[in-house]
Amino acid sequence: MGQFFEIKRSRHALSTTDDSITIDVPAGRKLKVHSLRADGGESAGGLPSAEVGVFRTSANGSGGSPTSLVIKPLDPNGSVPSGMTAKFGYTTQPTAEADPVVSAVFQPYGGTGSWPVVQGAPAEFWAVAAYQVSVRGINTTGSDTPQCSIAMTVELE
């Protein structure tokens, strides 16, 4: 069993091209996503639903001055390992695979969408070299960029 962490991003405009969260994972470590939750933050508009996903990447994001997010260890005595970060705002976004490994549909006007896994069966990510996991919008209508907040529980082995 590895270390458990919570990663959150407060209300922001969801995008299908820019990551809401880019997780950097150290080389040879396995990242397991145990839960994903998206909360809609819109007050008006016509978007019936939106979707956020967690993707494997084929190329890492880089450049610019990305904003760091807090990775909170669930063990009060735990610490975040070197090389594990959560950020958003890279100039060059990670190249996400076409289909998400995990997704959650939510109603943008205060609705919640979540992806709780069957206990003991999290979504797993792994690579020999250091890698990134991409969290971004999947499905928005037209030019809508719904506001949402995201929370996820991950495990690093």
Buried (B, 14 or more C-beta within 10 A) or exposed (E): EEBBBBBBBEEBBBBBEBBBBBBBBBEEBBBBBBBBBBBBBBEEEEBEBBBBBBBBBEEBBEEEEBEEBEBBBEEEEEEBBEEBBBBBBBEEBBBBEEEBBBBBBBBBBEBEBBBEBEEEEBBEBEBEEBBBBBBBBBEBEEEBBBBBBBBBBBBBE
